[in-house]
Structures are given as C-alpha cells and as structure tokens.
Amino acid sequence: MSDNDKIYSSLAQDKRSEEDLPSIVLPDNRAKRWYVIRSRPRQEAVCLEEFTRAGFEGLCPLRMEYRFRRRQEEAVPLFPGYVFCRMSYPDDYHSVRWLRGVLHMVQFGESAPPALDDDVMKFFIESMNGEGVIETGPEFVEGDRVQFLTESMKGMVGTVLRIDSAEKRVHVLMDLLYQATIEVRTYQVKAV
C-alpha cells in the first residue's frame, strides 16, 4: 500500500456525517460597519455629499469655534480632516476610496482598516444636535490661570472664579494692582 493510499484510507475512516460536525459561523464581510476616512484638506463636507450621492451613510461631528478674524462663532469639524463612513469592507472599498474629497481610509500598516465600535458612533450621533454640532465645554476649570485673547486685554492673565457653561461665559479675577472680576465669553480666554 502506497503512502497516498494510507492517507486516503485514514480520511475515509474519519468521515463523519454533517450533523456530527460543529457548526462554524463565519463573520459576514458584507455587513456595514463604520470606518474612518481621511479627507482632503477642508473637504469634509464634500466627502459627506459624495457619500450620500453614492448611497453610503456618512458622519462628520462638528463643534462651535470662535473665529477672531470674522468675529463670530462657526461650526468646524470636531476631527479636522476626518469623516466617518458606513460601508462594508472590502466590497465597497473602491467605491468609497475614489469618491471626490477622499484621501484614503485610515489603517495601520498592511492590515485591513479597523472598524469602529457601534457604541462609539451611537455616542457621537446621540451627542449631536439638529445641526450636527456636539457641545464641548471650555478647556479649563475653576481656579485655572487663563490669558485673554481679545484685542483690548490681549496677553493679560487672570484666575477663573466661575464658569457658566450654559451661557458660555466665564468670570475671571484679573491680576492687577486692584482686584477686579470680569465676565467674558469662554472663547475670549485660553488656559495658560
């Protein structure tokens, strides 16, 4: 008996019925998951528009930021240069990769791009208001030292006494010869 005959005869003896074999559940690669997409500079809105046009779900959380040159608050991306796309990898990879505004999918090395946890995306979606803005608080707490950013008091330093998050105002104790408390908007000061 040759070596091949021995192998085939041993395999024939080990045959079991399909009912005896454990069932194996393979992951469905066609399931839609959330992925991070790197957009071209300042092209987040273009990416979202292209995702919608191509039939994909996209998300770009925003935050409010004061623009000193324009002297107004504007909605800017919470993660500049990044958007989220709900797609099935690898089936939809090329459809998303070549959309206008997309630079590449975020991945580490040669491995497949990691899918985001659904709970993370649920948190972002639930935190956004009707305009897609997530309210972020100031970068400082009571007792922190802050520096003024506005023209009239630029460079002066003070201590935060109280923060009114709802009204986006902060009460600052000025470091002057006399003790003066000033109430300003949160965007007018930064932590030192």
N, C-alpha and C positions, 0 to 999 in steps of 0.2 A: 504494500500500500504506500503510495507516494505521500509527501508532506501535504500537498493540496487536498488529497482525498481525506486525510486525517482532520484537517481544518473543517472541511465541508461536513464531515460526519459528526463532528462535535457541535457544529452550529445546528445541524438537523436535530440533535438530541435536546438542545437547549430551547427549541422553538416553543413558545407559549402562545396561548390564544390572546387576542387583543384585549379581552376582558381582564386578563391577569396583569397586564402592563399598567403601571401608574399613568394617569393622565398628566400630560405636560401642558401647561398654559404658557404660551409664548407671548411676549409683550406685543401689543398692536402698534407697529411703527406708523400706521396711518392715523393714529389718534392725534387730535390737535392739541398742542401744548404751547405755552408762552416761551418765546426766545428773545434775547437781547440783540438788537440790531444797531450797529454803528452807522450813524447818518453822516452825510457830508456836512461840512461846517454850516450851521444855521439853516439846515434843510429838514428839520424835524417835521414841520407842517407839510412839506412836500411829500415826505415819506408816508405820513398818515393819509394824505389824499390819494397817493398811489396804492396804498394797501386797500383802501375802500374800493377804488376803481377796479382792482384786481380780484376783489372778493375775499380779502383777508380782514381780520379784526386787528386793529392797531390801537396803541395807547401811548400817550406822552403826558405824564402828570406835569402840571405847571405850579409855579409859586409866584407870589407877588414880590416885586423888587422895585425899589425906588430908583429912577434914572435921573441923576442930577442934571445932566445936560438938557433933558426935556422937561425937568421939574414936575414929574408925575410918576405914579406907580404903574408898572406894566407887568403883564403876565409873561414869565420866562420859563423855559423848561427846568424842571426840578433836577434832571440829569442832562445837562447840555451835551449834545452830540449823540444821545442815545434814545431809542424808541423801543417799544415792545411790540412784537407781532405774534399773533396766534396762528400757528401753522403746523403741518405735520412734516416732520423731518425724517427722511431725506426727500420725500416725494415732492414737496413744494419748495425745496431749496433754490433751485434755479429760477423758479417763477418769482421768488422774493428777491433773490440776490441781484437780479438785473433790473429791478424797478428804479425809476428815476429818484435820486436822492439817497439811495442806499450805498454805503461804502463797503460793508461786509458784515457777516454775522460774528458775534463775539464768541470765540472759542479759545481753548488753551492748548497750544501745541497742535499736534496732528489728530487729536481726539475729536469726537463729534461735539458740536456745541451743546452746552448743558441747558436743559430745560428748567425754567423757573418753577418753583413750587406754586401750586394754585392758591394756597393761603396767602402768599406774598402779594400776588396780583389781586386777590379779593380785598386785601387790606388797602391797596392803592385805590381801587375802584370805589370802595366804601368811604375813603377819606376825602375824595374829590367832591367839590360842589358842582352845581349845574354847568359851570364854565370849564370844568376840568382842573380847577385850582385846589391845591392842598394848602391849608393854612399852616404856616410854620411860625413858631414863636421866635422871640429875639434870641440872640446868641449869648446873652448874659443873664445873670440873676441878681437879685438884691445884694448889695454890698460890693459888687464888682466895680472896678475902675473903668471908666469909659472916656473916649475922646470925641469931641464934636467934629462933625464933617461939613456942616453948613458954613457958608461964607462969613457970616457975622461973628461966629465964635470958633472958627476953624483952628484946630490944634489945642484948644483949652481942654483941661481934664477935670473930671468930677467923679462922684461916687453915686451909684444907683441907690435911691431910697425906696422906690416903689415902682412896680410895673403894672400898668393897666392893659392886660392882653387884649381885652375885648375892644378897646378904643385905640389900640396900638400906640399907646403913649407911655412915657417913662418920666419919672420925677428924679432929677439929678441934683445933688448937692455940689455946688461949684467950689473949687479950690481957689478962693480969692482971699484978700485981706479980711473981708467980711463973709459971713456965711449966708449964701443966697441959694434958694431952691428954684430950679427952673423946670417947667413941664414942657417936654418936646416930644415929637414923634419918634418912634423906635428907629426909623431909617436915618435919623439925623445924628446918631451916635454909634460908635463901634467899641467893642471890648479892647482894652489895651493889654 
